[in-house]
């Protein structure tokens, strides 16, 4: 089955849009978390408190999990569970079933 040029273009455009979205997400993550860390550092220094408290890193940690998921989706999802992988798995199970049927004969 041949893929048309229009379909290839749509697929490529979708991939570029996903990458662009991830890079914006990453940039905003870095900017916002840098601001939070600097603000908390200044605040804790002025009050004599400990900067390394777990609450300092809550936003970074949970947002970071979301960013990792977004990154996986934008960058690596095409390498796992592709159509080719699916076809190989189907062929593997068919072959396995045929071998088991031959054993029972």
N, C-alpha and C positions, 0 to 999 in steps of 0.2 A: 504494500500500500504506500503510495507516494504522497508526501505532504506538499501542499501547494505553497507557493511563495507567500501568499497572504497569511496562511496559518503560521508559517515560520516567523513572519514579521510580528504577528500578534503575540506569539509565544515569547519572542525576544523582547518586545516592548513590555510585556507583563513582568519579565525577569528584571529588566532595568528599573521599572517602577518599584518592585519589591526591594531591590538593592538601595535605591534612592531613599525609600521610606526607612530602611534600617539605618542608613548612614545619618539621616536627620535624627532618628531616635537616639543613636549613639552620641551625636554631638550635644543634644539637649541633656542627655544623661550626664555627660562629663561637665557641662556648664552648671547645671543645677546642683549636682553633688559637690562640685568644687566650692560653690557658693555656700552650701550647707556646712561643709567641713571648715571653711575659713570662718564663717559666722560662729559656729560652735567653739572653735579653737579660741577665738578672741573672747567670747563670752566666758568660757571656762577659765581662761588665763586671768581675766579680770576678777573673777569670783574665787580663784584658787581651787577650783574643782578639777576633777580628773577628766581629761579629754577622751581617754580610751575607754569610756563607759560604753556598754553594748547599745544603748539608745542612740548614740552618735551614728551608728552604722545601720540602723534598721531600714531607712529609706534606700541606702546604697544596696543592701543585701536583697531586699524583696524586689526592688526595681531591677536590680542586676539579674535576678532569675527571669523576669519578664524579658529583659534585653537578650539574654541567652536564648530563650525560646524564639524570639523574633529573629535573632541571628541565624539560628538553625534553620528556620523556615526560609529565610531569604538566601542563605549561602549554601546550605548543605542538603536540603531535602531532596534535591534532584539526584543525589548520589545513593540514596537509600530508597527502597521500595519503588523502584522505577518499573516501567512496563517490561523491560528486559528481565529484571529480577523476578517479577511476577511470572513471566513465561518460563524461566528456568525452574522455578519452584513447581509450577504445574507439571512440567515435563519430568521432574524428579519424582513427584508423587505418582504420576502415571507409570513410570518405569518401575517404581517400587511395587505398585499394585500388580503389574504384569509378572514381576518376579515371584511375588507371593502366590499368584494363581498357578504358576508353573510348579511350585513346590507341592501344591495340593493335588496335582494331577497324577 
